[in-house]
């Protein structure tokens, strides 16, 4: 099976259209802890730019690091965003040159100890490394059992890193790279039109891998048709996990 962390670009249009936006509270949390300034921030694994855009509103300059150019080529990122097409592990910045480094639903794909060490070196005193992620979704209401059944079908296609590498707080503490580590937790409820709910499911790497073996786009059309049968909207319960590492 191909490494899903290298294949997100094939679904670039889906990501841009259907991936959930990150709430402003995440970025307020970041700003409440950094004391170095708001000059420059880096987004590691920027994807189609949902988190990058939020960063660009609060920092003078943002650098989006993304290995798959297909994800960012049509992202229409703001003028104060510079794009680096490379993997996070090879990215490099001057020592103590950054105010913040984030990674939005991407840190689990990376060499976490290397990234922690690098981020701590890049950060100014008073800066922060803040990886956060959308955790496993749940569905409320009439579509709940259907979603649970489909998730069960996708589960064997789930990359082990989605299981083993999602404890961001433990990774930051294990690295020993930060003066302090502060956990972050939040739970959101999103009500999406049925078609958008099916589109969101089609952005899950393991759902796409399942679909390759079970009808491709016809499978996702069947998901859309089934969800529409439950009503006009689907309610997702979305945990957000993360941890913020502070540079002394």
Backbone as JSON, one array per atom type, in Angstrom:
{
  "sequence": "XXXXXXXXXXXXXXXXXXXXXXXXXXXXXXXXXXXXXXXXXXXXXXXXXXXXXXXXXXXXXXXXXXXXXXXXXXXXXXXXXXXXXXXXXXXXXXXXXXXXXXXXXXXXXXXXXXXXXXXXXXXXXXXXXXXXXXXXXXXXXXXXXXXXXXXXXXXXXXXXXXXXXXXXXXXXXXXXXXXXXXXXXXXXXXXXXXXXXXXXXXXXXXXXXXXXXXXXXXXXXXXXXXXXXXXXXXXXXXXXXXXXXXXX",
  "N": [[0.84, -1.19, 0.0], [0.55, 2.24, -0.83], [2.32, 4.97, 0.72], [0.29, 6.94, 2.62], [0.89, 9.51, 3.5], [2.25, 10.67, 1.47], [0.53, 10.99, -0.56], [-1.51, 12.84, -0.5], [-1.89, 14.92, -2.25], [-3.24, 13.97, -4.48], [-5.84, 14.24, -3.86], [-6.31, 16.93, -3.74], [-8.22, 18.87, -4.53], [-10.48, 17.98, -3.16], [-9.62, 18.32, -0.49], [-9.34, 21.11, -0.35], [-11.97, 21.91, -0.72], [-13.59, 20.5, 1.15], [-12.38, 19.95, 3.67], [-12.5, 20.61, 7.17], [-12.51, 23.87, 8.62], [-10.18, 25.37, 10.88], [-10.88, 26.3, 14.22], [-10.91, 29.66, 15.56], [-10.18, 29.73, 18.2], [-8.02, 28.01, 18.59], [-5.83, 29.44, 17.63], [-5.93, 31.67, 19.18], [-5.23, 30.5, 21.6], [-2.57, 29.81, 21.06], [-1.46, 32.43, 20.72], [-1.84, 33.43, 23.25], [0.2, 32.39, 24.7], [2.72, 32.83, 23.58], [5.53, 34.98, 23.78], [7.45, 36.14, 22.32], [6.95, 37.64, 20.05], [5.27, 38.64, 16.96], [6.32, 38.22, 14.42], [7.3, 36.2, 12.57], [6.11, 33.05, 11.49], [5.91, 29.48, 11.08], [4.32, 26.95, 9.21], [4.19, 23.64, 9.34], [3.74, 21.01, 7.12], [1.59, 22.07, 5.58], [-0.52, 21.53, 3.87], [-3.58, 22.17, 2.22], [-3.81, 24.68, 3.2], [-5.56, 25.62, 5.28], [-4.96, 26.17, 8.03], [-2.76, 27.79, 7.61], [-3.75, 30.16, 6.51], [-5.08, 31.29, 8.69], [-2.9, 31.77, 10.39], [-1.62, 33.71, 8.87], [-3.02, 36.0, 9.34], [-2.25, 36.88, 11.77], [0.46, 36.98, 12.04], [3.33, 38.67, 10.77], [4.8, 37.52, 8.69], [4.51, 34.35, 7.11], [5.57, 31.05, 6.66], [4.88, 28.42, 4.65], [5.33, 25.08, 4.77], [5.28, 22.35, 2.75], [5.21, 19.12, 1.44], [3.91, 18.22, -0.88], [3.31, 19.7, -3.74], [0.94, 19.86, -5.16], [-1.1, 20.3, -3.37], [-0.89, 22.95, -2.53], [-0.75, 24.53, -4.78], [-3.05, 25.67, -5.88], [-4.05, 27.03, -3.77], [-4.38, 29.71, -3.21], [-3.08, 31.42, -1.3], [-2.48, 34.04, 1.12], [-0.66, 37.16, 0.48], [1.43, 37.49, 2.25], [2.44, 35.01, 2.75], [4.91, 32.63, 2.26], [5.91, 29.86, 0.29], [7.34, 26.69, 0.77], [8.32, 23.91, -0.88], [8.83, 21.03, 0.37], [9.7, 18.24, 2.5], [8.88, 18.2, 5.98], [10.96, 17.31, 7.57], [13.33, 17.99, 6.29], [13.29, 20.7, 6.1], [14.68, 23.86, 7.03], [15.61, 26.5, 9.22], [16.91, 29.64, 10.38], [18.65, 29.7, 13.5], [16.82, 30.57, 16.38], [15.0, 32.29, 15.04], [12.28, 32.32, 14.63], [8.92, 32.98, 15.68], [6.8, 31.28, 16.1], [5.97, 27.88, 15.5], [3.84, 25.74, 13.85], [1.87, 22.74, 13.39], [-0.65, 21.38, 11.63], [-2.83, 18.87, 11.96], [-0.91, 17.07, 10.97], [1.46, 16.37, 12.21], [1.69, 13.75, 13.12], [2.52, 12.32, 10.92], [5.17, 12.77, 10.74], [8.74, 12.64, 11.57], [8.83, 12.73, 14.74], [10.54, 13.32, 16.96], [12.76, 14.49, 15.74], [11.56, 16.74, 14.54], [10.67, 18.13, 16.81], [13.13, 18.78, 18.06], [14.29, 20.37, 16.04], [12.37, 22.45, 15.81], [12.53, 23.62, 18.36], [15.1, 24.65, 18.2], [14.84, 26.54, 16.15], [13.1, 28.42, 17.23], [12.59, 31.62, 18.77], [13.5, 32.74, 22.1], [10.72, 32.51, 24.22], [9.05, 31.82, 22.19], [6.89, 29.36, 20.52], [6.17, 25.92, 19.83], [3.52, 24.36, 18.28], [1.81, 21.73, 17.65], [-1.25, 20.48, 16.46], [-4.37, 18.68, 16.05], [-7.18, 17.37, 14.23], [-9.03, 14.93, 15.72], [-10.28, 11.5, 15.75], [-13.34, 11.43, 14.11], [-16.8, 11.55, 15.12], [-20.22, 10.73, 14.49], [-23.35, 12.15, 15.03], [-26.84, 11.46, 15.7], [-29.22, 10.13, 13.25], [-27.56, 9.11, 11.3], [-25.48, 7.92, 12.61], [-25.0, 5.12, 13.16], [-24.57, 4.15, 10.59], [-22.24, 5.56, 9.82], [-20.46, 4.51, 11.73], [-20.39, 1.83, 10.91], [-19.25, 2.11, 8.34], [-16.79, 3.22, 9.01], [-15.67, 1.06, 10.3], [-15.17, -0.57, 8.1], [-13.19, 0.91, 6.86], [-11.15, 0.81, 8.7], [-9.06, -1.27, 8.58], [-7.41, -0.16, 6.68], [-6.19, 1.91, 7.8], [-3.41, 3.87, 8.47], [-0.73, 2.97, 10.61], [0.49, 5.01, 12.0], [-1.52, 6.77, 12.54], [-2.58, 5.75, 14.76], [-0.48, 5.21, 16.58], [0.98, 7.6, 16.83], [-0.41, 9.82, 17.7], [-0.47, 11.0, 20.15], [0.35, 13.85, 20.91], [1.17, 15.44, 23.04], [2.66, 13.64, 24.64], [4.76, 13.14, 22.88], [6.04, 15.65, 22.67], [6.86, 16.0, 25.33], [8.54, 13.78, 25.66], [10.59, 14.46, 23.93], [12.07, 16.38, 25.27], [12.73, 18.93, 24.52], [11.6, 21.33, 25.18], [10.85, 24.02, 27.45], [8.49, 23.95, 28.84], [5.42, 22.1, 28.53], [2.21, 22.32, 27.32], [-0.93, 20.94, 27.36], [-3.58, 20.72, 24.89], [-7.05, 20.72, 24.37], [-10.17, 20.34, 22.78], [-13.6, 20.17, 21.79], [-15.62, 20.07, 18.98], [-18.73, 20.72, 17.31], [-20.01, 20.12, 14.19], [-22.35, 20.87, 11.78], [-23.11, 19.64, 8.72], [-24.17, 19.93, 5.31], [-25.51, 17.07, 3.63], [-24.16, 16.28, 1.27], [-21.73, 17.64, 1.55], [-20.84, 16.4, 3.86], [-20.35, 13.79, 2.95], [-18.31, 14.46, 1.19], [-16.35, 15.35, 2.99], [-15.77, 12.93, 4.33], [-14.52, 11.65, 2.23], [-12.04, 12.76, 2.22], [-10.54, 11.49, 4.11], [-7.64, 9.66, 4.55], [-7.57, 6.85, 4.84], [-10.15, 6.13, 4.16], [-10.15, 6.78, 1.45], [-8.24, 4.96, 0.57], [-9.58, 2.57, 1.08], [-11.7, 2.93, -0.7], [-10.41, 2.71, -3.17], [-10.18, 0.0, -3.51], [-12.78, -0.72, -3.61], [-14.64, 0.19, -5.57], [-14.03, 2.88, -6.07], [-14.81, 6.15, -7.11], [-17.47, 5.56, -7.34], [-18.03, 4.34, -4.94], [-17.87, 6.49, -3.1], [-19.97, 8.0, -4.1], [-22.08, 6.37, -3.42], [-21.94, 6.62, -0.65], [-22.61, 9.31, -0.37], [-25.25, 9.24, -1.39], [-26.47, 7.58, 0.51], [-26.16, 9.05, 2.91], [-27.68, 11.3, 2.26], [-30.16, 10.18, 2.38], [-30.63, 10.1, 5.1], [-31.34, 12.63, 5.77], [-31.15, 16.25, 5.45], [-28.84, 17.21, 6.59], [-25.79, 16.41, 8.34], [-24.45, 15.75, 11.51], [-21.34, 16.24, 12.84], [-19.15, 15.25, 15.42], [-16.27, 16.53, 16.62], [-13.27, 15.96, 17.99], [-10.49, 17.93, 19.01], [-7.07, 17.71, 19.38], [-3.93, 18.5, 20.94], [-0.69, 19.96, 21.67], [1.33, 22.37, 23.25], [4.58, 23.5, 23.05], [6.85, 25.36, 24.86], [9.51, 27.64, 24.33], [12.16, 28.43, 26.38]],
  "CA": [[0.0, 0.0, 0.0], [1.34, 3.47, -0.91], [2.36, 5.76, 1.94], [-0.72, 7.98, 2.47], [1.45, 10.83, 3.78], [2.83, 11.18, 0.24], [-0.48, 10.92, -1.61], [-2.63, 13.75, -0.26], [-2.08, 15.81, -3.39], [-4.2, 13.42, -5.44], [-7.17, 14.68, -3.42], [-6.14, 18.34, -3.41], [-9.49, 19.61, -4.69], [-11.35, 17.58, -2.05], [-9.15, 18.96, 0.73], [-9.65, 22.54, -0.41], [-13.41, 22.14, -0.65], [-14.35, 19.83, 2.2], [-11.75, 19.85, 4.99], [-13.03, 21.57, 8.13], [-11.66, 24.97, 9.02], [-9.77, 25.31, 12.28], [-11.51, 27.41, 14.95], [-10.03, 30.74, 15.98], [-9.71, 29.47, 19.57], [-6.7, 27.38, 18.52], [-4.82, 30.46, 17.4], [-5.94, 32.49, 20.4], [-4.44, 29.74, 22.58], [-1.17, 30.02, 20.7], [-1.05, 33.81, 20.99], [-1.87, 33.69, 24.69], [1.39, 31.81, 25.34], [4.01, 33.29, 23.03], [5.94, 36.33, 24.21], [8.58, 36.56, 21.49], [6.5, 38.58, 19.03], [4.41, 38.11, 15.9], [7.0, 38.55, 13.18], [7.39, 35.1, 11.6], [5.65, 31.73, 11.91], [6.02, 28.41, 10.09], [3.31, 25.9, 9.24], [4.78, 22.4, 8.82], [2.68, 20.16, 6.58], [0.53, 23.07, 5.45], [-1.66, 21.01, 3.12], [-4.26, 23.14, 1.37], [-3.67, 26.01, 3.75], [-6.58, 26.09, 6.21], [-4.33, 26.79, 9.2], [-1.84, 28.82, 7.14], [-4.49, 31.42, 6.35], [-5.31, 31.86, 10.02], [-1.62, 32.3, 10.84], [-1.25, 34.9, 8.09], [-3.74, 37.16, 9.87], [-1.73, 37.3, 13.08], [1.92, 37.12, 11.95], [3.74, 39.47, 9.61], [5.24, 36.61, 7.63], [4.26, 32.94, 7.38], [6.19, 30.14, 5.7], [4.12, 27.17, 4.56], [6.17, 23.96, 4.33], [4.4, 21.28, 2.31], [5.94, 18.3, 0.48], [3.17, 17.94, -2.1], [2.94, 20.97, -4.35], [-0.43, 19.84, -5.67], [-2.0, 20.79, -2.34], [-0.8, 24.39, -2.33], [-0.64, 25.3, -6.02], [-4.29, 26.42, -6.1], [-4.57, 27.39, -2.44], [-4.63, 31.16, -3.13], [-2.65, 31.87, 0.01], [-2.26, 35.49, 1.17], [0.61, 37.65, -0.04], [2.5, 37.39, 3.26], [2.79, 33.59, 2.91], [5.9, 32.04, 1.35], [5.73, 28.42, 0.22], [8.52, 25.84, 0.57], [7.89, 22.56, -1.24], [9.75, 20.03, 0.89], [9.21, 17.55, 3.69], [9.19, 18.93, 7.21], [12.22, 16.84, 8.14], [14.49, 18.63, 5.65], [13.17, 22.15, 6.22], [15.6, 24.43, 8.01], [15.5, 27.95, 9.42], [17.98, 30.14, 11.23], [18.47, 29.53, 14.94], [16.11, 31.64, 17.09], [14.48, 33.24, 14.05], [10.84, 32.18, 14.48], [8.09, 33.2, 16.87], [5.9, 30.14, 16.29], [5.92, 26.79, 14.53], [2.67, 24.9, 14.07], [1.61, 21.66, 12.46], [-2.09, 21.17, 11.74], [-3.22, 17.52, 11.55], [0.17, 16.55, 10.13], [2.62, 16.01, 13.02], [1.77, 12.29, 13.26], [3.18, 11.77, 9.75], [6.56, 13.24, 10.73], [9.7, 12.17, 12.56], [8.42, 13.68, 15.78], [11.66, 13.77, 17.77], [13.56, 15.41, 14.91], [10.82, 17.99, 14.38], [10.71, 18.84, 18.09], [14.47, 19.34, 18.24], [14.47, 21.46, 15.08], [11.5, 23.57, 16.16], [13.1, 24.29, 19.53], [16.28, 25.42, 17.75], [14.41, 27.67, 15.33], [12.27, 29.38, 17.96], [13.15, 32.62, 19.66], [13.01, 32.61, 23.48], [9.34, 32.98, 24.32], [8.27, 31.28, 21.08], [6.21, 28.1, 20.82], [5.83, 24.91, 18.84], [2.15, 23.96, 18.61], [1.12, 20.79, 16.77], [-2.62, 20.15, 16.86], [-4.97, 17.8, 15.04], [-8.53, 16.85, 14.33], [-8.97, 13.52, 16.1], [-11.28, 10.65, 15.1], [-14.67, 12.02, 14.09], [-18.0, 10.78, 15.4], [-21.42, 11.29, 13.88], [-24.53, 12.09, 15.89], [-28.13, 11.36, 15.01], [-29.64, 8.93, 12.54], [-26.47, 8.58, 10.47], [-24.4, 7.46, 13.47], [-24.7, 3.7, 12.96], [-24.0, 3.99, 9.25], [-20.86, 6.04, 9.86], [-19.69, 3.52, 12.5], [-20.19, 0.66, 10.06], [-18.29, 2.44, 7.27], [-15.48, 3.38, 9.64], [-15.17, -0.29, 10.51], [-14.64, -1.05, 6.83], [-11.96, 1.65, 6.57], [-10.14, 0.65, 9.75], [-7.86, -2.03, 8.19], [-6.61, 0.66, 5.78], [-5.7, 3.05, 8.58], [-1.98, 3.84, 8.71], [-0.47, 2.77, 12.03], [0.86, 6.28, 12.61], [-2.74, 7.41, 13.02], [-2.84, 5.15, 16.07], [0.68, 5.26, 17.47], [1.68, 8.9, 16.87], [-1.39, 10.89, 17.9], [-0.32, 11.6, 21.48], [1.3, 14.93, 20.67], [1.73, 15.87, 24.32], [3.71, 12.7, 25.03], [5.91, 13.32, 22.0], [6.76, 16.87, 23.05], [7.52, 15.77, 26.62], [9.62, 12.83, 25.44], [11.69, 15.11, 23.23], [12.86, 17.18, 26.21], [13.21, 20.1, 23.8], [10.88, 22.54, 25.55], [10.87, 24.36, 28.87], [7.22, 23.47, 29.37], [4.49, 21.57, 27.54], [0.84, 22.6, 27.76], [-1.86, 20.21, 26.5], [-4.73, 21.44, 24.34], [-8.19, 19.87, 24.05], [-11.42, 21.02, 22.45], [-14.51, 19.36, 21.01], [-16.49, 20.88, 18.16], [-19.85, 20.11, 16.59], [-20.19, 20.71, 12.88], [-23.48, 20.36, 11.0], [-22.78, 19.81, 7.31], [-25.08, 19.33, 4.33], [-25.17, 15.67, 3.4], [-23.15, 16.17, 0.21], [-20.46, 18.07, 2.12], [-20.43, 15.36, 4.81], [-19.74, 12.74, 2.14], [-17.04, 14.99, 0.7], [-15.4, 15.33, 4.1], [-15.33, 11.55, 4.52], [-13.64, 11.26, 1.12], [-10.69, 13.29, 2.45], [-9.81, 10.63, 5.04], [-6.71, 8.85, 3.76], [-7.91, 5.43, 4.89], [-11.38, 5.95, 3.39], [-9.77, 6.78, 0.04], [-7.57, 3.69, 0.29], [-10.65, 1.57, 1.01], [-12.47, 3.13, -1.93], [-9.64, 2.22, -4.32], [-10.45, -1.43, -3.64], [-14.22, -0.99, -3.52], [-15.49, 0.97, -6.48], [-13.53, 4.22, -6.34], [-15.76, 7.24, -6.97], [-18.81, 4.99, -7.15], [-18.22, 4.11, -3.51], [-18.19, 7.75, -2.42], [-21.31, 8.39, -4.52], [-23.03, 5.61, -2.59], [-21.92, 7.25, 0.68], [-23.4, 10.54, -0.5], [-26.67, 8.87, -1.54], [-26.97, 7.05, 1.78], [-26.26, 10.15, 3.87], [-28.82, 12.12, 1.87], [-31.35, 9.49, 2.84], [-30.83, 10.36, 6.52], [-31.79, 14.0, 5.97], [-30.43, 17.29, 4.73], [-27.58, 17.57, 7.25], [-25.15, 15.41, 9.2], [-23.74, 16.4, 12.59], [-20.08, 15.63, 13.22], [-18.52, 15.62, 16.69], [-14.87, 16.55, 16.21], [-12.28, 16.32, 19.0], [-9.21, 18.51, 18.6], [-6.03, 17.46, 20.37], [-2.68, 19.17, 20.63], [0.2, 20.32, 22.8], [2.15, 23.54, 22.95], [5.87, 23.47, 23.69], [7.39, 26.72, 25.0], [10.97, 27.84, 24.36], [12.49, 29.31, 27.51]],
  "C": [[0.88, 1.25, 0.0], [1.25, 4.23, 0.41], [1.36, 6.91, 1.81], [-0.18, 9.38, 2.71], [2.09, 11.44, 2.54], [1.8, 11.26, -0.89], [-1.65, 11.88, -1.42], [-2.92, 14.63, -1.46], [-3.06, 15.3, -4.41], [-5.62, 13.81, -5.09], [-7.17, 16.17, -3.08], [-7.45, 19.12, -3.48], [-10.46, 19.26, -3.56], [-10.94, 18.29, -0.76], [-9.54, 20.43, 0.75], [-11.13, 22.8, -0.2], [-14.05, 21.66, 0.64], [-13.69, 19.79, 3.57], [-12.27, 20.96, 5.91], [-12.01, 22.66, 8.43], [-11.31, 24.82, 10.5], [-10.33, 26.51, 13.03], [-10.48, 28.43, 15.43], [-9.47, 30.5, 17.37], [-8.33, 28.82, 19.6], [-5.61, 28.45, 18.45], [-4.79, 31.48, 18.55], [-5.13, 31.82, 21.5], [-2.96, 29.93, 22.32], [-0.71, 31.42, 21.1], [-1.02, 34.11, 22.48], [-0.61, 33.2, 25.4], [2.71, 32.31, 24.78], [4.28, 34.73, 23.5], [7.05, 36.9, 23.33], [8.2, 37.62, 20.46], [5.62, 37.89, 18.01], [5.01, 38.41, 14.53], [6.92, 37.42, 12.16], [6.95, 33.78, 12.21], [5.78, 30.75, 10.75], [4.91, 27.41, 10.31], [3.9, 24.67, 8.56], [3.68, 21.45, 8.37], [1.44, 20.98, 6.33], [-0.68, 22.58, 4.68], [-2.26, 22.07, 2.21], [-4.46, 24.49, 2.05], [-4.71, 26.5, 4.73], [-5.97, 26.8, 7.41], [-3.39, 27.92, 8.78], [-2.55, 30.16, 7.02], [-4.74, 32.08, 7.69], [-4.02, 32.46, 10.57], [-1.3, 33.62, 10.15], [-1.95, 36.16, 8.59], [-3.12, 37.7, 11.15], [-0.21, 37.4, 13.13], [2.27, 37.91, 10.69], [4.11, 38.6, 8.42], [4.96, 35.18, 8.06], [4.94, 32.13, 6.27], [5.45, 28.81, 5.78], [5.04, 26.09, 3.98], [5.26, 22.78, 3.99], [5.12, 20.44, 1.24], [5.25, 18.08, -0.85], [2.65, 19.24, -2.7], [1.53, 21.02, -4.88], [-1.42, 20.41, -4.66], [-2.01, 22.31, -2.24], [-0.84, 25.2, -3.62], [-1.88, 26.12, -6.32], [-4.89, 26.91, -4.79], [-4.88, 28.88, -2.3], [-4.29, 31.71, -1.75], [-2.35, 33.37, -0.01], [-0.84, 35.88, 0.78], [1.75, 37.53, 0.96], [2.88, 35.95, 3.59], [3.79, 33.19, 1.83], [5.79, 30.53, 1.43], [7.07, 27.74, -0.01], [8.03, 24.42, 0.3], [8.98, 21.59, -0.8], [9.14, 19.37, 2.11], [9.65, 18.32, 4.93], [10.56, 18.57, 7.75], [13.45, 17.5, 7.51], [14.42, 20.15, 5.69], [14.15, 22.67, 7.26], [15.45, 25.94, 8.02], [16.6, 28.37, 10.39], [17.63, 29.93, 12.7], [17.83, 30.79, 15.54], [15.62, 32.74, 16.15], [12.96, 33.27, 13.97], [10.12, 32.44, 15.8], [7.17, 32.01, 17.15], [6.11, 29.14, 15.16], [4.68, 25.98, 14.86], [2.7, 23.73, 13.1], [0.15, 21.25, 12.67], [-2.5, 19.84, 11.11], [-2.18, 16.93, 10.59], [1.34, 16.01, 10.95], [2.79, 14.5, 13.15], [2.43, 11.63, 12.06], [4.69, 12.0, 9.78], [7.43, 12.46, 11.71], [9.59, 13.12, 13.74], [9.58, 14.18, 16.63], [12.54, 14.76, 17.01], [12.86, 16.76, 14.79], [10.83, 18.79, 15.68], [12.06, 19.51, 18.31], [14.7, 20.52, 17.3], [13.64, 22.68, 15.46], [12.05, 24.34, 17.35], [14.32, 25.13, 19.15], [15.87, 26.66, 16.97], [13.74, 28.77, 16.12], [13.11, 30.4, 18.73], [12.76, 32.27, 21.1], [11.62, 33.24, 23.59], [8.46, 32.54, 23.17], [7.7, 29.92, 21.43], [6.06, 27.23, 19.59], [4.47, 24.34, 19.23], [1.6, 23.04, 17.52], [-0.27, 20.48, 17.33], [-3.28, 19.37, 15.74], [-6.45, 17.57, 15.32], [-8.41, 15.36, 14.63], [-10.11, 12.76, 15.43], [-12.68, 11.24, 15.24], [-15.71, 11.02, 14.6], [-19.17, 11.47, 14.72], [-22.58, 11.1, 14.83], [-25.79, 11.88, 15.04], [-28.31, 10.08, 14.23], [-28.52, 8.31, 11.71], [-25.35, 7.94, 11.28], [-24.03, 6.0, 13.2], [-24.08, 3.45, 11.6], [-22.54, 4.42, 9.23], [-19.97, 5.03, 10.6], [-19.4, 2.29, 11.66], [-19.16, 0.93, 8.97], [-16.89, 2.6, 7.84], [-14.85, 2.01, 9.91], [-14.59, -0.9, 9.25], [-13.3, -0.37, 6.51], [-10.81, 1.28, 7.5], [-8.91, -0.16, 9.31], [-6.92, -1.23, 7.27], [-5.97, 1.84, 6.52], [-4.2, 2.89, 8.85], [-1.71, 3.77, 10.21], [-0.06, 4.06, 12.73], [-0.35, 7.04, 13.13], [-3.18, 6.85, 14.37], [-1.7, 5.44, 17.04], [1.22, 6.66, 17.72], [0.75, 10.07, 17.11], [-1.33, 11.5, 19.29], [0.75, 12.68, 21.38], [1.94, 15.41, 21.97], [2.86, 14.96, 24.75], [4.95, 12.89, 24.18], [6.71, 14.55, 22.39], [7.49, 16.68, 24.37], [8.71, 14.82, 26.45], [10.83, 13.49, 24.79], [12.61, 15.87, 24.18], [13.33, 18.5, 25.63], [12.63, 21.41, 24.31], [10.87, 22.74, 27.06], [9.59, 23.9, 29.56], [6.34, 23.02, 28.23], [3.08, 21.71, 28.1], [-0.12, 21.87, 26.83], [-3.0, 21.09, 26.03], [-5.81, 20.44, 23.98], [-9.41, 20.74, 23.76], [-12.29, 20.03, 21.68], [-15.49, 20.27, 20.29], [-17.66, 20.05, 17.64], [-20.02, 20.86, 15.28], [-21.39, 20.06, 12.21], [-23.21, 20.68, 9.54], [-23.92, 19.28, 6.44], [-24.6, 17.93, 3.96], [-24.08, 15.51, 2.34], [-21.78, 16.57, 0.73], [-19.94, 17.05, 3.13], [-19.77, 14.21, 4.07], [-18.39, 13.19, 1.59], [-15.97, 14.99, 1.77], [-14.88, 13.91, 4.33], [-14.34, 11.13, 3.43], [-12.26, 11.87, 1.24], [-9.9, 12.44, 3.43], [-8.92, 9.7, 4.23], [-7.11, 7.39, 3.72], [-9.22, 5.14, 4.19], [-11.08, 5.93, 1.9], [-9.08, 5.46, -0.33], [-8.59, 2.55, 0.2], [-11.39, 1.69, -0.32], [-11.72, 2.63, -3.16], [-9.91, 0.73, -4.58], [-11.93, -1.76, -3.72], [-15.03, 0.02, -4.33], [-15.05, 2.39, -6.75], [-14.59, 5.29, -6.11], [-17.18, 6.73, -6.81], [-19.08, 4.73, -5.67], [-18.6, 5.4, -2.81], [-19.54, 8.3, -2.87], [-22.36, 7.64, -3.71], [-23.09, 6.15, -1.17], [-22.79, 8.5, 0.65], [-24.89, 10.22, -0.58], [-27.25, 8.39, -0.22], [-27.14, 8.16, 2.8], [-27.45, 11.06, 3.54], [-30.13, 11.5, 2.34], [-31.64, 9.7, 4.32], [-31.33, 11.78, 6.79], [-30.87, 14.99, 5.28], [-29.06, 17.59, 5.32], [-27.1, 16.42, 8.12], [-24.34, 16.17, 10.24], [-22.5, 15.6, 12.95], [-19.64, 16.16, 14.58], [-17.02, 15.44, 16.48], [-13.97, 16.93, 17.38], [-11.06, 16.94, 18.35], [-8.21, 18.28, 19.73], [-4.78, 18.23, 19.98], [-1.85, 19.39, 21.88], [1.1, 21.45, 22.34], [3.44, 23.47, 23.75], [6.48, 24.86, 23.69], [8.92, 26.7, 25.04], [11.29, 28.84, 25.47], [13.23, 30.56, 27.02]]
}
